[in-house]
Amino acid sequence: MRDNQQQGGEGKMVKGEMKVRFDPEADILYILIKEGPLKDTVEIADDLFVEISEDGSIAGLEVWRAREHLLKNLVEHKKP
């Protein structure tokens, strides 16, 4: 997903700016925190991936099956 964003012709990110994208066909929510080369991607929970930049900081987050995970948590949070 990240490669598609970078090839999309969008401008450079402003420092401190975060980009959020949702791919409805793949049902993936992507949060881009920092652009640049990646060192690793780590699955920290089922369907939750953290992208690590070369300097060791978090570059992005991916949530797979986003509708299921996020809607379920929102509904549970809203219950009295």
Helices and strands as residue ranges (DSSP letters): H 2-7, E 19-23, E 28-32, E 38-45, E 48-53, E 58-64, H 66-78
